[in-house]
Amino acid sequence: MELAPRLALHLAPLPTTVGLFLSPYSSSSPLAPTVPSSGPTNVSALATTSSSMLVRWSEIPEADRNGLVLGYKVDLGINVRYKEKDSDSQPRFWLVEGNSSRSAQLTGLGKYVLYEVQVLAFTRIGDGSPSHPPILERTLDDVPGPPIGILFPEVRTTSVRLIWQPPAAPNGIILVLLQGTGAACSAVHHCSLPFFSTAYQITHRLNATTANTAAVEVLAPSARQYMATGLKPESVYLFRITAQTRKGWGEAAEALVVTTEKRDRPQPPSKPVVQQEDVKARSVLLSWEPGSDGLSPVRYYTIQTRELPSGRWALHSASFRVKATNDIGDSEFSEESESLTTLQAESTPLPLSTAPDEAPTILSVTPHTTTSVLIQWQPPAEDKINGILLGFRIRYRELLYEGLRGFTLRGINNPGAKWAELTCK
């Protein structure tokens, strides 16, 4: 029969059977280690801030380990039922090395986001089953981001109408404190204490004056527009709008408006230009001069890309044009930029090639002899290499029961290689 390398077996003669005593692991370990058949138990998650949480767990039952546990992975995903539109729902993993750890502090999370948390253990063979069911935990609330989509659809010489949308990052429930007892309070709860309802605060002032001269108004719960009156004709005003959660007022969104009835669509921007040093393998930096705003400030620009046929070595060739948008509408598109490529033609040097964007994918790592393993991998996708592939580098280290040693590097100078044998010396 075939046994795992370095697995000590003690055979004892018995009348009718042969007993196998396995070392150094427990007598219940299989001859060939596999992945854990269950996840860690007693998984819990506790939000510690608006962007972090602490996850704890207990070890896997011994009978389900199926080998030496080398560490744990915490799988964090946004709960689909509560996922915001266009939010990033890709799962994230936190690696916890060593089998003595029972907790992980997760940082850099979204504010006031409901997450699903699962934990799995891994052996040298691979990942085991995740804990089940997933644990739900929401990060704490925080002050909101700025409202979005500010426009002035109606402008007169002495009045303007402002519209907006709620913050893209509310980071909590947007609130304003209202004092009341009777009917106002009982509409939400029967209470004599302050209660909360949705609100926004709007300030406006002449752009040339100081902030302490601004007019301030807190709007009703359902408000998505505001009419400012009593303004000076042919003047530039600065409007600021903020939202509030129980953590306080958030970041303000600002917009300028001119009190005139002579507004028009903007003129096209100038032809976009690109400096050669601003062309990268995956990005370019465009610049242009704005045209006349038509006495209505430009709210945003739209960039249109046209892909062009490319040479043998070019990864991407394109030209660009730009249009501006104000409260009245869109400008015409600008003149098209000169075409550019993210890599030079074959007859010239390749100054824009850079490191690959993607790592190779390890397909398998299998024991080969008692002192070597065989590794097989898939190279990165062609559009992620960003140049001429020259070779690969393998990094490996020995995993110990209570600690980790440093990495050893081995270079492979054959770009077509898809496997390598590592031998211990």
ZAMARGU-4260 file (C-alpha; in steps of 0.2 Angstrom, whole numbers, plus 5000, padded with zeros to 4 digits):
<rodrens>
0) 5000/5000/5000 | 5005/5018/4997 | 5008/5029/5013 | 5011/5048/5015 | 5030/5052/5016
5) 5037/5053/5034 | 5022/5045/5042 | 5027/5033/5056 | 5018/5017/5056 | 5019/5004/5070
10) 5013/4987/5065 | 5007/4975/5079 | 5003/4957/5076 | 4985/4952/5081 | 4976/4936/5080
15) 4965/4941/5065 | 4969/4960/5061 | 4983/4972/5059 | 4983/4988/5070 | 4990/5004/5063
20) 4996/5017/5076 | 4999/5034/5067 | 5011/5047/5073 | 5013/5061/5076 | 4995/5065/5074
25) 4980/5057/5083 | 4975/5039/5080 | 4960/5045/5071 | 4969/5053/5057 | 4968/5045/5039
30) 4983/5039/5031 | 4982/5052/5017 | 4978/5069/5024 | 4963/5078/5016 | 4955/5095/5019
35) 4944/5098/5035 | 4927/5091/5033 | 4918/5105/5044 | 4921/5123/5048 | 4926/5131/5065
40) 4913/5131/5078 | 4906/5146/5089 | 4909/5159/5076 | 4905/5176/5081 | 4907/5194/5074
45) 4907/5211/5083 | 4908/5227/5075 | 4921/5238/5083 | 4921/5254/5072 | 4912/5260/5057
50) 4925/5251/5046 | 4931/5236/5057 | 4925/5221/5066 | 4932/5207/5077 | 4929/5189/5072
55) 4931/5175/5084 | 4929/5156/5083 | 4933/5139/5091 | 4943/5125/5084 | 4937/5111/5073
60) 4932/5095/5081 | 4947/5083/5080 | 4938/5070/5070 | 4935/5083/5056 | 4952/5090/5054
65) 4959/5077/5043 | 4977/5082/5045 | 4987/5096/5053 | 4978/5113/5052 | 4990/5126/5046
70) 4979/5141/5048 | 4962/5149/5045 | 4953/5160/5032 | 4939/5173/5036 | 4927/5175/5021
75) 4918/5191/5021 | 4904/5195/5009 | 4891/5209/5008 | 4874/5201/5012 | 4864/5200/4995
80) 4848/5204/5003 | 4854/5221/5009 | 4867/5225/4996 | 4866/5243/4989 | 4864/5245/4971
85) 4881/5245/4961 | 4891/5240/4977 | 4905/5229/4977 | 4899/5211/4982 | 4915/5202/4979
90) 4920/5191/4994 | 4936/5196/5004 | 4947/5185/5013 | 4958/5187/5028 | 4972/5174/5031
95) 4976/5169/5049 | 4992/5158/5049 | 4995/5146/5062 | 4983/5134/5071 | 4984/5143/5088
100) 4974/5159/5082 | 4956/5160/5086 | 4952/5178/5081 | 4955/5191/5067 | 4952/5210/5067
105) 4945/5214/5050 | 4949/5232/5044 | 4945/5243/5029 | 4927/5238/5028 | 4912/5248/5022
110) 4903/5259/5034 | 4886/5254/5040 | 4887/5238/5029 | 4879/5221/5033 | 4891/5207/5030
115) 4891/5189/5030 | 4905/5181/5040 | 4912/5163/5038 | 4928/5155/5044 | 4937/5140/5036
120) 4952/5130/5041 | 4965/5124/5029 | 4978/5110/5029 | 4993/5107/5017 | 4980/5099/5005
125) 4969/5114/5004 | 4954/5124/5011 | 4941/5115/5021 | 4922/5118/5023 | 4917/5135/5029
130) 4907/5137/5045 | 4888/5137/5043 | 4877/5146/5044 | 4885/5163/5040 | 4885/5175/5054
135) 4878/5192/5050 | 4885/5208/5057 | 4884/5226/5052 | 4898/5239/5054 | 4894/5254/5065
140) 4886/5270/5058 | 4896/5286/5054 | 4893/5303/5048 | 4886/5302/5030 | 4895/5307/5014
145) 4889/5322/5003 | 4872/5322/4994 | 4874/5319/4975 | 4866/5324/4959 | 4864/5343/4963
150) 4856/5353/4949 | 4847/5369/4947 | 4833/5366/4934 | 4825/5382/4937 | 4835/5399/4939
155) 4828/5417/4939 | 4836/5433/4943 | 4830/5433/4961 | 4827/5414/4964 | 4833/5397/4961
160) 4827/5379/4963 | 4839/5366/4969 | 4837/5347/4968 | 4848/5333/4974 | 4849/5314/4978
165) 4853/5306/4995 | 4872/5303/4998 | 4879/5288/4989 | 4887/5283/5006 | 4874/5287/5019
170) 4884/5277/5032 | 4869/5276/5043 | 4851/5282/5044 | 4850/5301/5040 | 4842/5310/5054
175) 4838/5326/5062 | 4833/5329/5080 | 4815/5335/5083 | 4809/5340/5100 | 4791/5336/5104
180) 4778/5326/5114 | 4760/5325/5108 | 4755/5320/5091 | 4772/5324/5083 | 4781/5311/5094
185) 4767/5298/5094 | 4768/5297/5075 | 4784/5288/5078 | 4784/5282/5096 | 4773/5286/5111
190) 4786/5296/5121 | 4791/5312/5129 | 4809/5312/5123 | 4817/5319/5108 | 4816/5308/5092
195) 4824/5307/5075 | 4818/5310/5057 | 4826/5312/5040 | 4834/5329/5036 | 4846/5340/5026
200) 4853/5357/5030 | 4856/5369/5016 | 4866/5385/5016 | 4868/5398/5003 | 4877/5415/5001
205) 4885/5426/4988 | 4901/5418/4983 | 4911/5433/4987 | 4906/5434/5005 | 4911/5424/5020
210) 4903/5409/5027 | 4895/5418/5042 | 4884/5428/5031 | 4876/5412/5024 | 4857/5409/5026
215) 4854/5392/5034 | 4838/5381/5033 | 4834/5363/5039 | 4822/5354/5027 | 4807/5343/5030
220) 4810/5324/5030 | 4804/5320/5012 | 4813/5335/5004 | 4823/5333/4988 | 4822/5351/4982
225) 4823/5368/4989 | 4818/5385/4982 | 4829/5400/4987 | 4821/5417/4985 | 4826/5435/4988
230) 4842/5433/4979 | 4852/5447/4970 | 4851/5447/4951 | 4866/5443/4940 | 4876/5436/4955
235) 4885/5420/4959 | 4879/5411/4974 | 4887/5396/4983 | 4875/5382/4989 | 4880/5369/5002
240) 4870/5354/5007 | 4873/5342/5021 | 4865/5326/5028 | 4864/5321/5046 | 4865/5304/5055
245) 4865/5302/5074 | 4884/5303/5073 | 4883/5321/5066 | 4882/5331/5051 | 4892/5324/5036
250) 4902/5331/5022 | 4895/5345/5012 | 4891/5345/4993 | 4894/5362/4985 | 4888/5370/4969
255) 4888/5387/4961 | 4874/5395/4952 | 4872/5412/4943 | 4855/5421/4945 | 4852/5425/4927
260) 4839/5421/4914 | 4852/5421/4900 | 4858/5403/4903 | 4863/5392/4889 | 4872/5375/4886
265) 4891/5375/4888 | 4903/5377/4873 | 4913/5361/4869 | 4930/5359/4878 | 4946/5360/4868
270) 4954/5345/4860 | 4961/5333/4873 | 4979/5331/4874 | 4990/5318/4882 | 5008/5320/4887
275) 5019/5304/4883 | 5025/5303/4901 | 5006/5302/4906 | 5003/5286/4896 | 5004/5270/4907
280) 5000/5252/4903 | 4983/5253/4910 | 4979/5272/4911 | 4981/5289/4903 | 4980/5307/4909
285) 4970/5318/4898 | 4969/5337/4899 | 4958/5350/4891 | 4953/5368/4892 | 4934/5371/4896
290) 4923/5381/4884 | 4911/5394/4890 | 4899/5388/4903 | 4884/5397/4896 | 4882/5407/4913
295) 4877/5390/4921 | 4892/5381/4929 | 4898/5365/4922 | 4892/5350/4933 | 4903/5336/4925
300) 4912/5330/4909 | 4909/5315/4899 | 4924/5306/4890 | 4921/5296/4875 | 4934/5283/4870
305) 4936/5276/4852 | 4947/5260/4851 | 4958/5259/4836 | 4967/5245/4827 | 4983/5241/4835
310) 5000/5235/4830 | 5008/5218/4834 | 5014/5224/4851 | 5001/5237/4856 | 4989/5231/4870
315) 4977/5246/4867 | 4976/5260/4855 | 4962/5273/4857 | 4957/5292/4854 | 4946/5302/4865
320) 4934/5317/4865 | 4925/5326/4879 | 4909/5335/4882 | 4903/5346/4896 | 4886/5346/4905
325) 4878/5360/4915 | 4860/5363/4921 | 4854/5367/4904 | 4861/5352/4894 | 4876/5345/4885
330) 4889/5354/4875 | 4894/5346/4858 | 4909/5334/4859 | 4926/5342/4858 | 4938/5338/4843
335) 4945/5321/4844 | 4962/5319/4852 | 4977/5311/4843 | 4977/5292/4844 | 4989/5284/4857
340) 4994/5267/4862 | 4998/5260/4879 | 5014/5251/4871 | 5025/5257/4857 | 5026/5248/4840
345) 5037/5234/4837 | 5051/5244/4828 | 5053/5256/4844 | 5057/5253/4862 | 5044/5248/4874
350) 5045/5261/4888 | 5027/5258/4894 | 5028/5240/4898 | 5026/5237/4916 | 5024/5222/4929
355) 5010/5210/4926 | 4993/5215/4933 | 4989/5197/4938 | 4998/5183/4947 | 4999/5166/4939
360) 4986/5153/4945 | 4992/5138/4955 | 4983/5123/4948 | 4991/5110/4960 | 5005/5106/4972
365) 5008/5088/4974 | 5021/5077/4984 | 5034/5071/4971 | 5047/5062/4982 | 5051/5062/5000
370) 5061/5079/4998 | 5052/5087/4983 | 5035/5093/4977 | 5028/5096/4960 | 5020/5113/4956
375) 5009/5117/4941 | 5002/5134/4937 | 4993/5144/4923 | 5001/5160/4917 | 4991/5176/4918
380) 4979/5181/4905 | 4987/5189/4889 | 4979/5206/4892 | 4986/5206/4910 | 5005/5203/4906
385) 5008/5221/4900 | 5024/5216/4890 | 5035/5202/4885 | 5034/5188/4898 | 5052/5183/4903
390) 5049/5170/4917 | 5042/5166/4934 | 5048/5167/4952 | 5042/5155/4965 | 5042/5159/4983
395) 5040/5145/4996 | 5043/5142/5015 | 5042/5129/5027 | 5027/5129/5039 | 5030/5124/5057
400) 5018/5120/5070 | 5020/5136/5080 | 5030/5148/5069 | 5035/5152/5051 | 5052/5154/5044
405) 5057/5166/5030 | 5054/5163/5012 | 5065/5155/4999 | 5065/5162/4981 | 5068/5152/4965
410) 5068/5160/4948 | 5062/5151/4932 | 5069/5160/4917 | 5058/5150/4904 | 5042/5161/4901
415) 5034/5145/4893 | 5036/5135/4909 | 5020/5129/4918 | 5028/5117/4931 | 5043/5116/4942
420) 5050/5103/4954 | 5056/5110/4971 | 5069/5099/4980 | 5074/5101/4998 | 5093/5101/5001
</rodrens>
